[in-house]
């Protein structure tokens, strides 16, 4: 998949799963990214790495976009992506499934790069006392990543400024005012220009504690 170069949004989406820890337990994070702009379209966090996890991230990406038939969805060969229900969901929408080639560790490098920056910027060195605090941190980070993080592979453009057709409002999955749970799938705080606020760790002081002493 590395040798295919999309020229516009909604030509190639990539999905993957990683793991993070909260309250001493591992949680699994599934993410869907548009490979053209590197924009994070949807994500889901759960205690199990399974089909509902990846379906949730895909469905949230579909809430943000209405891709035309012909979109390619690329992922690894995990059972959570190869399950019948996941393949059927893609097929019903005219989405072509692509899976990582055996022993090709760089096939999904774009989303793996996102996981690396997420963990370096937000996860490593911090202890999340519960799953809600972890979701809040991820929500704020994806907001900031889409709006402000410059991508060297895009000539230092930002994910939300690479194409005029991608100007629609993006909603994070948590309301900073109501503390709404992003896992419920309701768009919360709007990411209109200027409204994406960086994560204020002080507001989560009860739930997030730094291990850098």
Long-range contacts (C-beta under 8 A, 24 or more apart in sequence): 1-74, 1-98, 1-100, 1-107, 1-108, 2-106, 2-107, 2-109, 4-72, 6-35, 6-36, 7-36, 8-36, 8-163, 8-165, 9-34, 9-36, 9-37, 9-39, 9-65, 9-163, 9-165, 9-166, 10-34, 10-36, 10-65, 10-67, 10-68, 10-71, 11-35, 11-36, 11-70, 11-71, 11-72, 12-36, 12-71, 12-72, 12-73, 12-74, 13-41, 13-61, 13-67, 13-71, 13-72, 13-73, 13-74, 14-73, 14-74, 14-75, 14-108, 14-110, 14-111, 15-54, 15-57, 15-58, 15-73, 15-74, 15-75, 15-81, 15-111, 16-75, 16-76, 16-108, 16-111, 16-112, 16-115, 17-49, 17-53, 17-54, 17-76, 17-78, 17-80, 18-115, 18-119, 19-49, 20-119, 20-123, 20-128, 20-134, 21-128, 22-128, 22-129, 22-130, 22-131, 22-133, 22-134, 23-128, 23-129, 23-130, 23-131, 27-131, 27-134, 28-53, 29-115, 29-138, 30-54, 30-56, 30-57, 30-80, 31-57, 31-111, 31-114, 31-115, 32-57, 32-58, 32-60, 32-61, 33-110, 33-111, 33-114, 34-65, 34-159, 34-166, 35-74, 35-110, 36-162, 36-163, 37-154, 37-159, 37-160, 37-162, 37-163, 37-166, 38-110, 38-114, 38-151, 38-153, 38-154, 38-159, 38-162, 39-146, 39-159, 39-160, 39-162, 39-166, 39-170, 40-114, 40-142, 40-145, 40-146, 40-159, 41-65, 43-138, 43-142, 43-173, 44-183, 45-131, 45-134, 45-135, 45-138, 45-182, 45-183, 46-183, 47-131, 49-78, 49-80, 50-80, 51-79, 51-80, 51-83, 51-85, 51-86, 53-80, 54-80, 54-81, 54-86, 55-85, 55-86, 55-89, 56-183, 56-185, 58-86, 58-89, 58-90, 59-89, 59-185, 60-173, 60-185, 62-93, 63-185, 63-187, 64-168, 64-170, 64-171, 67-93, 67-95, 68-94, 69-93, 69-94, 69-95, 70-94, 70-96, 71-95, 71-96, 72-96, 72-97, 72-98, 73-97, 73-98, 74-98, 74-99, 74-100, 74-107, 74-108, 75-99, 75-100, 75-108, 76-100, 76-107, 76-108, 77-102, 114-145, 117-145, 117-149, 118-145, 122-199, 125-210, 125-211, 125-212, 126-208, 126-209, 126-210, 126-211, 127-208, 127-209, 127-210, 127-211, 128-207, 128-208, 129-206, 129-207, 129-208, 129-209, 130-207, 132-179, 132-181, 132-207, 133-204, 133-207, 133-208, 135-173, 135-174, 135-181, 135-182, 135-183, 136-174, 136-199, 136-204, 136-207, 137-199, 137-204, 137-208, 138-182, 139-172, 139-173, 139-174, 139-182, 139-188, 140-172, 140-197, 140-198, 140-199, 141-199, 142-172, 143-170, 143-172, 143-189, 143-191, 143-196, 143-197, 144-196, 144-198, 144-199, 146-170, 146-191, 146-196, 147-191, 147-196, 148-196, 160-191
